[in-house]
Amino acid sequence: MAQYFEVHPEQPQVRLLKQAADLLHKGGVVAVPTDSSYALVCHLDDKAAVDALRRIRGVDERHHLTLLCRDLSELASYARVDNQQYRLLKLGTPGPYTFILEATKEVPRRVSHPSRRTIGLRVPDHRVTQALLEVMGQPLLATTLILPDHDEALNDAHTIREVLQKRVQAVVDAGACPLEPTTVIDLSGGGAEVLRQGRGELAALGL
């Protein structure tokens, strides 16, 4: 049975987030709210947890997973960023943007794209997610909580627990999310290619 942590959306209880972080450190998969939708997250360095996350989501290694980072400086530790890219990232963080960038050696090869050596990175603008990242002290590997037979992400924490109670170790409930995907921008090819227009406005990035 998945543990259930009901946290305040603006002032999340640190003691509850520490319990969720403990489950993540032990290899668990946890459902968490973000500024776009609920997501599945796990420890970056735990291969079994990453495999479990992919199985729940129904995706293989060619599907880009995303690193949720606390801030831009942390993001830059996991991706190769030039000055032009940095200026663009600064405009879009924190916020509902996912940037595809060339991964550094800090990213385990098994979680980057197998042929391109790229990774999706973002800095979420959500107090609960940010507080959990602060407690973890490191980024979390994430994927949108869309089940294989669904078209949209699950957005009700009680439903998530009911459906995934034997497949995730915890659900962090901070209320409903906007239920609109992030805008995905590929910066790995030298320019800025918009792969998906989502909640993040392109005008805010000057695109």
Buried (B, 14 or more C-beta within 10 A) or exposed (E): EBBBBEBEBEEBBBEBBEBBBBBBEEBBBBBBBBBBBBBBBBBBEBEEBBBBBBEBBEBEBEEBBBBBBBEBEBBBBBBBBEEEBEEBBEEBBBBBBBBBBBBBEEBBEEBBBEEBBBBBBBBBBBBBBBBBBEBBEBBBBBBBBBBEEEEEBBBBBEEBBEBBBEBBBBBBBBEEBBEBBBBBBBBBEEEBEBEEEBBBBBEEBEB
